[in-house]
Every structure is written in C-alpha cells, then in structure tokens.
Amino acid sequence: MSFDDLDNHIQFLHCHTASNSQQIPMSDKKTTTFMDTIVKTTLLNQKKMDEDLIKQKKMLEIKKTEQQLMVNLTKEYYDTIKENLFFFANKGQWEMILHFEYSKFCTDLPGLGNPKDVAVRWLNYLTSPENENDIKKYCNFSHLNGLKYIIKTQYRLSKIVVHFTWM
C-alpha cells in the first residue's frame, strides 16, 4: 500500500467514523483508535523533522555567513597585519597593537555572537595552519601560527584593539 493509499484510507476512516460512530462494531473502533494514533504519531514526527530541517538550514546559513565573514576580514586586514609584523620586527620589537574597525566585526545573525567573539574566531582562523589552503585562494598567505593576541573592545572609539605578540 502506498502512502497516498494510506492517506486516503485514513481520510476515509475519519469521515466515516464521525458520521457513523454509533453503527461501528467494537473491533472497528480499535482500528480507528489505532489509525488515529498512527496519524498523530506521523504528524508529530513530521513536525519534529520539519523543525530539525529548519535548524539545520539556519546552522548552514550561520556557517556560510561566518565563513564569508572570515574571508572578508582576512582580505581586508591580512596585509595590514603582515606589513605591521615586518615593521615592528625590523625595529626589534616583539609586540604591536592594531586597531580594527568595530563595524567590520558586526553581523546580523545572532548565532555568530558579538564583535569581540567574531574577532576571536577570526584570529583563531587566521593563525590556524589547517586553514592555510582555504585562505590561499584569496590572498598570498603564509599562516600566522605562533602569533599570540589579546583582544579588547573600545566602544567609545568604535574599534577592536588587538595586542599582538610573537615571542
């Protein structure tokens, strides 16, 4: 029996049970109760599956948005970080402080967190050797593994301040 046949059968049972409830023998009432349980179970599980699908789509959207955000931030700031690393290293210093535009780390998806959280994930992304091949697609990349950082937000200045060290 196909699902369409089963659906038609269930609809048939519902129509006939409501109008002829006094004429149904006892054995048919058990079948109707069983079928009602099947219908309820199906609807409940279908609703759960729909909710799970919506959650999966939302998580995929967040993941795609987060990936695009990581790419955009890297494209915008990687060269600045690299140039400043050379500049401070040539001066014999082992630390630097950079200011990043706060608004660049903002997103409208609540699952990505606040701008400081985004900055932490981006710098983790940027300093992880496993992301090297991904990042090479859009910039001349040598990963920044070993670069340490502390992130502070300066709301009055609308900046994210990062204190980098490499020794």
C-alpha positions as CSV (number, residue, x, y, z in Angstrom):
1,M,0.0,0.0,0.0
2,S,1.5,3.4,-1.0
3,F,1.5,6.5,1.2
4,D,-1.2,8.1,-0.9
5,D,-3.4,5.0,-0.5
6,L,-2.8,5.0,3.3
7,D,-3.6,8.7,3.4
8,N,-6.9,8.1,1.5
9,H,-7.7,5.2,3.8
10,I,-7.1,7.4,6.9
11,Q,-9.3,10.2,5.5
12,F,-12.0,7.6,4.7
13,L,-11.8,6.3,8.3
14,H,-12.1,9.8,9.7
15,C,-15.1,10.7,7.5
16,H,-17.0,7.5,8.3
17,T,-16.1,7.4,12.0
18,A,-17.5,10.8,12.7
19,S,-20.9,10.3,11.0
20,N,-21.5,6.6,11.8
21,S,-19.9,6.4,15.3
22,Q,-23.0,4.6,16.7
23,Q,-23.0,1.9,14.0
24,I,-19.3,0.8,14.2
25,P,-18.7,-2.5,15.7
26,M,-16.3,-2.8,18.6
27,S,-13.4,-4.2,16.5
28,D,-13.6,-1.3,14.1
29,K,-13.3,1.2,17.0
30,K,-10.0,-0.3,17.9
31,T,-8.8,0.1,14.3
32,T,-9.9,3.7,14.3
33,T,-8.1,4.4,17.5
34,F,-5.0,2.7,16.2
35,M,-5.2,4.8,13.0
36,D,-5.7,7.9,15.0
37,T,-2.6,7.1,16.9
38,I,-0.7,6.5,13.6
39,V,-1.9,9.8,12.2
40,K,-0.9,11.7,15.4
41,T,2.4,10.0,15.5
42,T,3.1,10.8,11.9
43,L,2.1,14.4,12.3
44,L,4.2,14.8,15.5
45,N,7.3,13.2,13.8
46,Q,6.8,15.2,10.7
47,K,6.7,18.4,12.8
48,K,9.9,17.3,14.5
49,M,11.6,16.6,11.2
50,D,10.5,20.0,9.9
51,E,11.9,21.7,13.0
52,D,15.2,19.8,12.6
53,L,15.4,20.8,9.0
54,I,14.8,24.4,9.8
55,K,17.5,24.3,12.5
56,Q,19.9,22.6,10.0
57,K,19.2,25.3,7.4
58,K,19.8,28.0,10.0
59,M,23.0,26.4,11.1
60,L,24.2,26.1,7.5
61,E,23.3,29.8,6.9
62,I,25.3,30.8,10.0
63,K,28.2,28.7,8.9
64,K,28.2,30.1,5.4
65,T,27.9,33.7,6.8
66,E,30.7,33.0,9.3
67,Q,32.9,31.6,6.5
68,Q,32.2,34.6,4.3
69,L,32.9,37.0,7.3
70,M,36.2,35.2,7.9
71,V,37.1,35.6,4.2
72,N,36.1,39.3,4.2
73,L,38.1,40.1,7.3
74,T,41.1,38.3,6.0
75,K,41.0,40.0,2.7
76,E,40.7,43.4,4.4
77,Y,43.2,43.1,7.2
78,Y,45.7,40.3,6.4
79,D,48.1,42.5,4.5
80,T,47.9,45.2,7.2
81,I,48.8,42.7,9.9
82,K,51.7,41.2,7.8
83,E,53.1,44.7,7.0
84,N,53.0,45.7,10.6
85,L,54.6,42.5,11.7
86,F,57.6,43.2,9.4
87,F,57.7,46.9,10.5
88,F,57.8,46.1,14.2
89,A,60.2,43.1,13.8
90,N,62.6,45.3,11.8
91,K,62.5,47.8,14.8
92,G,63.5,44.9,17.1
93,Q,60.1,44.8,18.8
94,W,58.2,41.7,19.6
95,E,54.7,43.2,20.0
96,M,52.3,45.5,18.3
97,I,48.9,47.0,18.8
98,L,46.4,47.3,15.9
99,H,43.0,48.9,15.8
100,F,40.3,47.3,13.7
101,E,37.0,48.9,12.7
102,Y,34.3,47.6,15.1
103,S,31.6,47.6,12.5
104,K,33.5,45.1,10.3
105,F,33.1,42.5,13.0
106,C,29.3,43.1,13.4
107,T,26.8,40.7,12.0
108,D,23.0,40.5,12.0
109,L,22.9,36.8,12.7
110,P,22.6,36.1,16.5
111,G,24.4,32.8,16.2
112,L,27.7,34.5,15.4
113,G,28.0,36.4,18.7
114,N,29.2,39.9,19.4
115,P,32.0,41.6,17.5
116,K,34.6,40.5,20.1
117,D,33.6,36.9,19.7
118,V,33.8,37.3,15.9
119,A,37.3,38.8,16.3
120,V,38.4,35.8,18.4
121,R,37.1,33.3,15.9
122,W,38.7,35.2,13.0
123,L,42.1,35.4,14.7
124,N,41.9,31.7,15.5
125,Y,41.0,31.1,11.9
126,L,43.9,33.2,10.7
127,T,46.5,31.6,13.0
128,S,45.5,28.0,12.4
129,P,47.7,26.1,9.9
130,E,44.8,23.9,8.8
131,N,43.1,26.9,7.2
132,E,46.2,27.8,5.0
133,N,44.9,26.2,1.8
134,D,41.5,27.8,2.2
135,I,43.0,31.3,2.8
136,K,45.5,30.9,-0.1
137,K,42.5,31.0,-2.5
138,Y,42.1,34.8,-2.0
139,C,45.4,36.1,-0.7
140,N,49.1,35.4,-0.7
141,F,49.0,33.6,2.6
142,S,51.5,32.3,5.0
143,H,49.7,31.3,8.1
144,L,50.3,33.2,11.3
145,N,50.6,30.3,13.6
146,G,52.5,31.3,16.7
147,L,51.1,34.8,16.7
148,K,49.5,35.5,20.1
149,Y,46.9,38.1,20.8
150,I,44.7,39.8,23.4
151,I,41.5,41.4,22.2
152,K,40.0,44.5,23.8
153,T,37.0,46.4,22.6
154,Q,37.0,50.2,22.7
155,Y,33.3,51.1,22.3
156,R,34.0,54.8,22.6
157,L,36.3,54.6,19.7
158,S,34.3,52.1,17.8
159,K,37.4,50.0,17.5
160,I,38.6,46.5,18.3
161,V,42.1,46.7,19.8
162,V,44.3,43.7,19.4
163,H,47.6,43.4,21.2
164,F,49.8,41.0,19.2
165,T,53.0,39.3,20.5
166,W,55.2,36.8,18.8
167,M,57.9,35.8,21.4
